[in-house]
Amino acid sequence: MLAFYILESISFFSSPAAPILPPSIVTPARSSLAQLWSIRAWGLYTAIQLAFLVGQHRALTKEERAITTAEKADTDAAKSIKKTKATVMLSLVENAAYAPLIVHWYGLSLHCGIMSCRNLLWLVCLGP
């Protein structure tokens, strides 16, 4: 995520929208390259986060099964696991919702947008 923030800042502050970094320091070609790599870094971070959350969900499911199949079921532990599992599931849905946005911005940085901006607006309005 650190790479994303650094590259995104370089890209933004060298763009015509906020020309803080002069073209002599960051050329437009390097700015576009920073934008492309920032989107790739964001996509990689999101994929790693999704894999981590899926693994955490599986571990919680195993732990929940072990608690419920035990002779003396600990209700407080089961409730705690269910609460944690719900939080993990919400994070999983949130990170999965970033995927279409990442694909869209990656396509725009290559000047061949995957989705139209109108369809993306609907996705953002209906998303998390």
N, C-alpha and C positions, 0 to 999 in steps of 0.2 A: 504494500500500500504506500510505503514511503516513496518508491520509484514513481508511482502514479502521481502523487502530489507534486513532486519536484518537476516532473516532465510536464504536467498540466499547467503548473505555474509558469514555466518557461514559455509554453505555447501561448498561454493567455496574455502574458505581459509583453509578448513580442508581436501580438496581433494588432490590426488596425483599431480594434475596439478599445484597447488599453495600451497604447504604445509607450510603455515605460522603458523597455529594453530597446535601444536603438538598433536599426538594421546592421550597423557596423559590428555589433556584438553577436546578435542572433539574426542570421539571414532568414528570409521567408522560407527557403527550402529547409533549413534546420528547424524552423518553427513547425512546419508541417510534419517533419520527421518526429519531433518531440510529441506532437499531438497523436500521431499514429502509435508510437511506443507507449504513450500514457494509456491509451485505450487498451492496448494489448496487456499492459500491467494490470489494469482494472479487471479485465477478463480473466487473467490468470489468478488474481486474488479471489475473485468470485468463484471460480472453479475449485480452488483449494478449500475455500470456506464451505462450499456445498459438500465436498467429499468429507470434510471434518464433521459437519453436522449430520450427514448420513451415518457415519461411524458412531457418533455419539448417540444417535437415535437407536441404532441397533444394540449398543451396549445397555442403554436404559431399558429397552424391551426385554433383553435377557435378564437383567436384574429384577425387573418387575415380575417376570415369570417365576424366577427363583423365589421371590418373596411370597407370591400368591400360592405357589405349590407347597410351601413349607407347612408343617403341621400347625405351628403357631404363627399365623400371619400378622405381621406388624402393620397396623393400619396407618400409623403416622408415617412410616417409611414409604408405604405404598402411595399415600397422598402426596408426599414430597416428590416421589419419582414421577407421578402423573403430572404434577405442576411443572417440573423440570422438562418433562417430555413435551408438554404443550408449548413451552417457551422455545424449545429446540425446533419444534414443527413450524412455529411462526417465523423463526429466523430462516428456516429452510425455504419457506414460501417466499419470504422477502428477497432472499438472494436469488432464487429461481426467477423472480419477476424482473431482475436486472438483466437477464440474458437477452431478451429482445432489444432492450435499449443499447446494450453493448454491441450487438450485431448491427444495429442501425447506425450508431456513431462510427463504428469501424468502416461500414460501407460508405458513409459520408466522407470520412477522411481519405478514402480511396476515390472519391468523386463518383461513386456509383451507389447511392443510397439504396438500402434493402427495402425499406418501408417508406411510404409517403408520409409527409409530416402530419397530415390529417389523421391517418390511421395511428400514428404514434401518439398523437394527442389523446385519442380515445383510449389507448392502452394505458397512458399515464393517468388519465382521469379515473379509470376503473381499477388501477393497480393499488398497491399497499399505501 
